[in-house]
Amino acid sequence: MRAAMSSAACPTTSSAKSVRLKTLDLSYNALQALEPETFQGLSQLRVLYLDQNQLRELPPNIFQGLGQLRELRLDKNLLRELPPNLFRGLGQLQEIRLDENLLGELPDNVLQGLGQLQKL
């Protein structure tokens, strides 16, 4: 399921009845920003595609509550840096794609607690 949004910011899902959603594909939507509560209420989400957008930064707690997340694609954006504890609480995460961004160095503790991570 590919969302067909072309607005600069992604709306929140907190009011949507999508709590059982397992996969969310927001790639190729020209998203420039995400609100901190964008993924609130999606506790069953396992796959999140945010690749091929124009994201320059991510709110520090954007992925809070996504403890079942296994795959996260952030590749091919305009990210220059990541908040230090961005992936906190994502202990089930197995794959993160960050390639083709403008990242220099990753914060020391950004991958802390990702014991299941197999692919970066």
Secondary structure, 3 states (H helix, E strand, C coil): CECCCCCCEECCCCCCCCCCCCEEECCCCCCCEECCCCCCCCCCCCEEECCCCCCCCCCCCCCCCCCCCCEEECCCCCCCCCCCCCCCCCCCCCEEECCCCCCCCCCCCCCCCCCCCCEC
